[in-house]
């Protein structure tokens, strides 16, 4: 149960941190557009990192 509670708080922390970054970067007026832009940036970063990891594993 403690693990589940810890995962919940970690997920909540990630959501609020993401929201704060979007609010800080784009402001309250462009919040909805900013969410999609930041989501695309995070997704592209994650894809690049996983491709890099895949390439290093293939070279072993």
N, C-alpha and C positions, 0 to 999 in steps of 0.2 A: 504494500500500500504506500509505503514511503517513496518507493521508486516511481510509482504513478504520480504522486503528488509533486515530486521533484521534476519529472518530465513536463507536467502541466505548468509549473512555474517557469521552467526554462522556455517553453513555447510561448508563454505570455510575455516573457522578457524579450524574445525575438520579435514578436508582433509589435510591442510598444516601441522598441528601438527602431524598427523599420518605419513606423508611423512618425516618430520624432524626426528621423532623418528626412523623410519626405516633407514634413511640415517645415523644417528648417530650410531646406533647399528651395522648395517651390511656394511656400506660403499657403495660407488657408484658402486663397482664391483659386489656386490651381492644384488643389490637393488631389482630386480624382485623376487628373491627367498625370500628375507627378507620381502617383502610385504605379500607374502602368509603365511609365518611363523607368522608374527605379526597379520595378519587377523585371523588365527586359534587361537592364544592366546586370542585375544579380544573376539572372538566368544565363546570360551570355558568359559571365565570369565562371559560373559553375560548369558550363559545357566546356569551356577552354581548359579548365583545370582537369576535368575528367579525361579529356582527350590527351592532355599532356601525361597524365598518369598511365593511360592506356599505351601510349607510345613508348614510355620507359619500360613498361612490363614486357612489351614485344621485343625490345632490344636485348633483353637478358638472355 
